[in-house]
Structure formats: C-alpha cells, structure tokens
Amino acid sequence: MSNAGGGPVLEKLRLRYLRVQQALAAEIARSRWDPGFLLPPERALAEHFGVSRVTLRRALAELEREGVVTRNGARWTVGSSPIGEPPNVLMSFSEMAGTRGLRASAAVIGAGRRAATLDEADTLGLAPGAALFELERVRALDGIPILLDRSCLPASLVEGIEGTDFSSASLYGLLEDRYDVRPTRARFTVDAIAADERRARLLELEPGDPLLRCLQQTEDQTGRLIELCEMVYRGDRYRFHATLVRGG
C-alpha cells in the first residue's frame, strides 16, 4: 500500500536517527574520550546501534554539525564543541564536561528532605506535602563556577540517597546505577534574568549580571516524571543549543 507524502514513514526514520544521535553523544560523554579519539568504523557503529549505515550517517552528520564528532578521512573522531549540551541530548553536567575534556566539580549548598509545595506535588503527581529530596549545588568547570543547579525528586524514588557525597557523585549516574531510573526525556524552558545578591555571590558575579535560567521537567524510561530542576547559568560562560525541525 502506498504512503502518500510519506509522513509517518519519514517521521519514523527521523526518530530512528535522532535515537542514534542521542545514544552516541551520550556514549561519548560517558566514555570521556578526548577530542581526536578515533571512533569505531561506520559498519561497527551501525551494528552496535542496530541501524542501517544510511541512518547512522544521518546521525553522524548531525553530530558533526554540532561539533560532537569530526570526520577524519573515512573515519570519525570525537570533536570539541563550545560549552553546552549537544542539541536534543539529555546528559548530566559531568557527562557534558567529559565530552569537552573539562574537569567538573561541585560545591553542595544543600541536600535533604522537605515537603513538596502544592505546585510541585501537582506537577509530579504526588500527594500534597509529600516528601521531596532537594539537592542544590554550584557546578564548576576547571574550577570556574558555571551553574547553580537545584533538583527536586520524589523522596520515595531515591530512598537512602541522603549522605551521598554530591561534591563528586553524579545525580544521574546514581539514579541509573543504584535505582535503575534512567533520565530519558526532558521538557525545557529558558529565560534570561539578572543575578540577585545570592546568585551573584555563589557564581562569583556582580548583582545585575546576566544569567540564563533553565527550568527542566525530566522523565524516566517509562515516561514517569521524576525531577523538577532549576539551572541558572552564567551568561558569559554558557551557550544553549537547540535543533528545530520544520514539520509537514
């Protein structure tokens, strides 16, 4: 049966190469390969991800445009792009730093349980006043503060997480390794704000300096909402990337 316009088929192909694009970018981040590291041949990569070489090449072309990989003759190597997550790729701050050969560190401002507000409980699908685990950190790259990061998760999801040393531990890494919860998809909103006295002090700025505030709602591999996160970046140290696709 013919498929006029090819809409559903094209959408399926697009989702397939986006999945490979995201998975390969995340794998590069987790492996912390240095720029110039030689990736396996295309045939091996296609077999690894279970796709055709045409699909793989589309994913690699997108990653090349983003600076995540670079073509070196017939082979591909790890690239070096500006600070900021690759478009359409959900990764932790530590993974993002690893893709650029930078050292990530954190200073914990606060970590512990508190009651959810009515808005938080409603968004996360919890009972009013349910316990949340809240973690706030200043994140730095090579010793330079970049980000003030505050994450809130249902406490029932992360029992026993208190006492973790989050000055070195990755929250997303811990979710995957200890709790079998894999952050998979996030809804993201961004706005520009001016630094108040507290944020300016923590990020080594002057009050009124520009900041980029990102509000994120994160889902796991089952589509369950698991995290509310506010990330406030220094405007002079961070670049936000996005890929827009025209439909139809």
C-alpha positions as CSV (number, residue, x, y, z in Angstrom):
1,M,0.0,0.0,0.0
2,S,1.4,3.4,-0.9
3,N,2.1,6.1,1.7
4,A,1.1,9.5,0.1
5,G,3.5,12.2,1.3
6,G,5.5,9.6,3.3
7,G,4.6,11.4,6.6
8,P,4.6,8.5,9.1
9,V,7.5,6.7,7.4
10,L,9.6,9.9,7.3
11,E,8.8,10.6,10.9
12,K,9.8,7.0,11.9
13,L,13.1,7.4,10.1
14,R,13.7,10.8,11.7
15,L,13.1,9.4,15.2
16,R,15.4,6.5,14.4
17,Y,18.4,8.7,13.5
18,L,17.6,11.0,16.5
19,R,17.8,8.0,18.8
20,V,21.2,7.0,17.4
21,Q,22.3,10.6,17.6
22,Q,21.4,10.9,21.2
23,A,22.7,7.5,22.2
24,L,26.1,8.0,20.5
25,A,26.5,11.5,22.0
26,A,25.7,10.1,25.5
27,E,28.1,7.2,25.0
28,I,30.9,9.6,24.0
29,A,30.1,11.7,27.2
30,R,30.1,8.6,29.5
31,S,33.4,7.3,28.0
32,R,35.1,10.7,28.4
33,W,37.1,10.3,25.3
34,D,39.5,13.1,24.4
35,P,39.0,15.2,21.3
36,G,40.5,13.4,18.4
37,F,39.7,9.9,19.8
38,L,39.1,7.6,16.8
39,L,35.6,6.1,16.8
40,P,34.9,2.5,15.5
41,P,34.3,2.2,11.8
42,E,30.8,3.0,10.5
43,R,29.9,-0.6,9.9
44,A,30.7,-1.5,13.5
45,L,28.7,1.5,14.8
46,A,25.7,0.6,12.7
47,E,25.8,-2.9,14.0
48,H,26.2,-1.6,17.6
49,F,23.1,0.5,17.3
50,G,21.1,-1.9,15.2
51,V,20.5,0.5,12.3
52,S,21.5,0.9,8.6
53,R,24.6,2.8,7.6
54,V,22.3,5.4,6.0
55,T,20.6,6.1,9.3
56,L,24.0,6.1,11.1
57,R,25.5,8.6,8.7
58,R,22.5,10.9,9.2
59,A,23.1,10.8,12.9
60,L,26.8,11.4,12.5
61,A,26.2,14.3,10.1
62,E,24.0,16.0,12.8
63,L,26.7,15.3,15.5
64,E,29.3,16.7,13.1
65,R,27.3,19.9,12.7
66,E,27.1,20.2,16.5
67,G,30.8,19.7,16.9
68,V,30.5,16.4,18.8
69,V,32.3,14.4,16.2
70,T,34.6,15.3,13.3
71,R,35.3,13.4,10.0
72,N,38.8,12.3,9.6
73,G,39.0,10.7,6.1
74,A,36.9,7.6,6.1
75,R,36.7,7.5,9.9
76,W,35.1,9.7,12.6
77,T,36.8,11.2,15.7
78,V,35.5,12.8,18.9
79,G,35.1,16.6,18.3
80,S,35.3,19.6,20.6
81,S,32.4,22.0,20.7
82,P,31.6,25.0,22.9
83,I,30.3,24.5,26.4
84,G,26.7,23.4,26.4
85,E,24.8,20.2,25.9
86,P,24.6,18.8,22.3
87,P,21.2,19.6,20.8
88,N,18.5,17.1,21.6
89,V,20.7,15.2,24.0
90,L,19.9,14.8,27.7
91,M,23.0,14.4,29.7
92,S,24.4,15.2,33.1
93,F,26.7,18.2,33.8
94,S,29.5,15.7,34.4
95,E,28.9,13.9,31.1
96,M,28.8,17.3,29.2
97,A,32.1,18.3,30.8
98,G,33.6,14.9,29.8
99,T,32.8,15.5,26.1
100,R,34.9,18.6,26.2
101,G,37.8,17.3,28.2
102,L,37.0,19.6,31.1
103,R,37.0,18.8,34.8
104,A,33.6,19.0,36.5
105,S,33.3,19.8,40.2
106,A,30.6,20.8,42.6
107,A,30.1,22.6,45.9
108,V,27.0,21.3,47.7
109,I,24.8,24.2,49.0
110,G,22.1,22.0,50.5
111,A,20.9,18.4,50.3
112,G,18.0,16.8,52.2
113,R,14.2,16.2,52.5
114,R,11.5,18.8,52.6
115,A,7.7,18.8,51.9
116,A,6.6,19.5,48.4
117,T,4.7,22.7,47.6
118,L,1.2,22.4,46.2
119,D,2.5,23.2,42.7
120,E,5.4,20.7,42.9
121,A,3.1,17.9,44.2
122,D,0.6,18.6,41.4
123,T,3.3,18.6,38.7
124,L,5.0,15.4,40.0
125,G,1.7,13.6,40.7
126,L,2.3,13.4,44.4
127,A,0.1,13.9,47.4
128,P,0.1,17.4,48.9
129,G,3.1,17.7,51.3
130,A,4.8,14.5,50.1
131,A,8.5,14.4,50.8
132,L,11.0,15.6,48.2
133,F,14.7,15.2,48.1
134,E,16.2,18.5,47.2
135,L,19.8,19.0,46.0
136,E,21.4,22.4,45.3
137,R,24.9,22.7,44.0
138,V,27.3,25.2,42.4
139,R,28.8,23.4,39.4
140,A,32.2,24.4,38.0
141,L,34.3,23.6,35.0
142,D,38.1,23.6,35.6
143,G,37.4,25.5,38.8
144,I,35.3,28.2,37.2
145,P,31.7,28.4,38.6
146,I,29.3,28.0,35.7
147,L,25.9,26.9,37.1
148,L,23.7,27.0,40.2
149,D,21.7,23.7,40.0
150,R,18.7,22.8,42.1
151,S,17.0,19.4,41.6
152,C,13.9,18.1,43.4
153,L,12.9,14.4,43.2
154,P,10.2,12.4,45.0
155,A,11.9,11.0,48.1
156,S,10.2,7.7,47.6
157,L,12.1,7.3,44.4
158,V,15.5,7.7,45.9
159,E,15.3,6.1,49.4
160,G,18.7,6.1,51.1
161,I,20.2,8.8,48.9
162,E,20.9,11.1,51.9
163,G,24.5,11.0,52.9
164,T,25.8,10.7,49.3
165,D,28.8,13.0,48.6
166,F,27.4,15.0,45.7
167,S,30.5,17.1,45.5
168,S,31.8,14.3,43.4
169,A,28.9,12.0,42.7
170,S,26.7,12.4,39.6
171,L,23.0,12.5,40.4
172,Y,22.0,11.0,37.0
173,G,24.7,8.4,37.3
174,L,23.4,7.4,40.8
175,L,19.8,7.2,39.5
176,E,20.9,4.8,36.8
177,D,23.3,2.7,38.8
178,R,21.6,2.4,42.2
179,Y,17.9,2.9,41.4
180,D,17.6,1.7,37.8
181,V,16.0,5.0,36.9
182,R,17.3,6.4,33.6
183,P,16.6,10.1,32.8
184,T,15.4,9.9,29.2
185,R,13.4,12.9,28.2
186,A,13.0,16.5,29.4
187,R,10.8,19.4,28.8
188,F,12.8,22.6,28.9
189,T,12.0,26.3,29.2
190,V,14.7,29.1,29.1
191,D,14.6,32.7,30.1
192,A,17.1,35.5,30.8
193,I,17.3,37.0,34.3
194,A,19.5,39.3,36.3
195,A,21.6,38.0,39.1
196,D,20.3,38.7,42.6
197,E,22.8,39.1,45.5
198,R,22.7,35.4,46.5
199,R,23.2,34.0,42.9
200,A,25.9,36.6,42.2
201,R,27.8,35.6,45.3
202,L,27.6,31.9,44.5
203,L,28.6,32.3,40.9
204,E,31.3,35.0,41.5
205,L,29.4,37.7,39.7
206,E,28.1,41.2,40.4
207,P,24.4,41.7,41.2
208,G,22.6,42.5,38.0
209,D,24.9,40.5,35.8
210,P,23.1,38.4,33.1
211,L,22.0,34.8,33.9
212,L,20.3,32.1,31.8
213,R,17.7,30.3,33.8
214,C,16.5,26.9,32.6
215,L,13.6,25.1,34.1
216,Q,13.5,21.3,33.4
217,Q,10.9,18.6,33.9
218,T,12.7,15.2,33.5
219,E,11.0,11.9,32.7
220,D,12.5,8.4,33.0
221,Q,12.5,5.5,30.6
222,T,8.8,4.7,31.4
223,G,7.6,8.3,30.8
224,R,7.2,8.9,34.5
225,L,8.1,12.5,35.7
226,I,11.0,12.1,38.1
227,E,12.6,15.5,38.5
228,L,12.0,19.2,38.7
229,C,15.2,21.2,38.1
230,E,16.2,24.8,38.0
231,M,19.5,25.5,36.4
232,V,20.9,29.1,36.5
233,Y,23.9,29.6,34.2
234,R,26.4,32.5,34.0
235,G,25.5,34.3,30.8
236,D,29.2,34.8,29.9
237,R,30.1,31.2,30.3
238,Y,27.4,29.1,28.8
239,R,25.7,28.7,25.4
240,F,22.4,26.9,24.9
241,H,21.9,24.9,21.7
242,A,18.7,23.6,20.2
243,T,17.7,21.8,17.0
244,L,14.4,22.9,15.4
245,V,12.7,20.6,12.9
246,R,10.0,22.0,10.4
247,G,7.1,19.6,10.3
248,G,4.9,18.6,7.4
